[in-house]
Amino acid sequence: MKHPIYLIVAMDEKRGIGKDGSLPWHLKKEMQYFAKITSKTQDPTKQNIVIMGRSTWESLPESYRPLPGRKNVVLTNNLDYQADGTTVVHSIEAALSQADAKIETIFIIGGAKVFAEMLEDPLLSGVYLTRIHAVYDCDTFLPPIKNFPGESLLGSDQEKEVKFTYTLLHH
């Protein structure tokens, strides 16, 4: 059974995606967009899966862990690691194999190491990329995206003085 696999990520104008293990911006509309994209299914009997590294999991506010309405999978090298409400795995292959017949779409939600690994994976269907039209103080960056020359504009929004656009990168 082949599930579509997408990265979903927001980056600033310098490809920044994180600072000190969390998001460098607080954009409520962008978070609502993320929740909508990763939660919505065509088939109401299915749900989506979100795969994230341990640091991304730990960066989520406790009140949002696990992310509701989605199957949460945490990827870590620590064989003893446990996270309530999730499935903990130790390889990207094991994470992807968690998508059974009840799953519609797989979303890779971070962090940088997981993004870098998946951007090289031929199974990747595309990238939901939010471009934040500002520069933030970041210490973590999104690697270049080479395999998806097509780009569809999905919308744009603004919060305070910060503008952002939602795009889908595809083949």
N, C-alpha and C positions, 0 to 999 in steps of 0.2 A: 504494500500500500504506500503510494507516494504522496506525501503531504507537501504543499508549497511551504518553502522556508524563506522568511524575510528577516533582514536586519531592520531594526527601527532605532533611529538615533537622531539626536539634535546636536548641531555643531555651530560654533560661532564662525566669524569670517576668517579666522586663522586655523580652522579645523579643530579648535578646542572643544573637548567634550566633558572634562572634569577638572576638579581642583580638590586636593586633599581627600580623595575618595568619595566626593559627592558632586552634585551638579553646581556649577558656579552661578547659576541664575535661578530665579523663582518666578516662572511664568505659568500662572494658573491655567490659562487657555491652552498652552502647549501640553500641560499635563493632562487636561481633559481630552485633548486630541489623542494623545498616547493611549489613554484608557479606552477611548472609543475604538480606535483601530485594533488594539490587541484583544478587545473583548468581543467585538461584533462578529457574528457568524451568519452565513447564508442559511444553514440548517439549524433550526432552533433546538434540535436534540443533541447538538455537538457543542464543544467548547474549544478554545484555542489553548496553546501551551506557550508559556514564556520561559525561556532558558536564559539564565544569568550566572555570572561568576559569583563567588562568595562575597567579594568586596561590594559588588552591586547589591546583592541581597542585604548585606549589613548596612548599606547606605540608605535603604528604604526606612522611612519612619515605622516604628513598631506597629502603629495602629493600621498601617497598610500592608503588613506582612501576615500571611501571604497575600499577593495581589488578588483581590476578589474576582470571582467569575472566570478565572483562568487556572489551568493546571500550572503550578510553579515548580521548576526544576532548577536546582542549584548545582553548579559545577565547581569542584574543588579538588586540589591534590591531597588535602588532609583526609586520610581514610577514616578518622574518628569523628569528623564533623557531622553535626546533626542540626537541622533547622525545622522547627515545628511547622506543619502544614505544607511541607514541600517533599519532593523526592530529591535526595542528594546522590549525585553521580560523580564519577572521576574521569570521564572522557567525553569529548563532544559526541562520539559515536553512541555512547550509553545515553547521553541526553536526548539525542535525536530518536533513539529507539523507544523512548517513553511515549511517543506519539502513536497511539493505537487507533482503533476504529471509532472511538468516541471523540477524537481530535480532528478539527478541520484544518487549522493553519498553525505553523510553528513560527514563533517570533523570538529572535535573538535580541535581548535587550541590554547587553553589556556584560562586562566592561571591555576596555580596549584590547585585552589579550584575546577574549572570546571573539570580538569583532575581527581582529587581525586573522585569526584562524579561519573563521567562516568566510571571510572575503576571498579566500583562496579555494573554497570548496565548490566544485562544479555543481553540487545540488542546490546551491543558493539561487532562489528565484528572482530576487530583487532587493532593493533597499528603500525603505520609507525614511526619507531624509528631511529633517526640518532644518532649514538654513536660518540661523538667527543673525540678523543684519546688525551686528554689534561685535565688539571685541571684549572678551572677558579675561581675567587673570586665570589662566588654565595651566595645569601641569600634565594633563593627559590629552592626547590628540588622536583623531581618527586617521588611520592610514589611508593612502590614496585608494580610490575605488576605480579599478581599471576595467572590470568585466561587464559594465552596464552602461553602454553608450547612450541608450534611450532615456529620455526624461519627460515625465508628465507632471504638469503643475496640478496639484490637488486643491490648492487654496492658499490663502494668506490671512494673516491676522496681525493685530497689534495690541500690545499691552503697555500702558504708560507710553514712554517714548520708543519702546523697542518693537521693531517690525520683524516678522518672520514669515517664511513661505514653506508650505508643505509640498514635497515633491515625491514622486516614485521613480526611482532609477530602475531600468529594466533592460532586457536584451533588445 
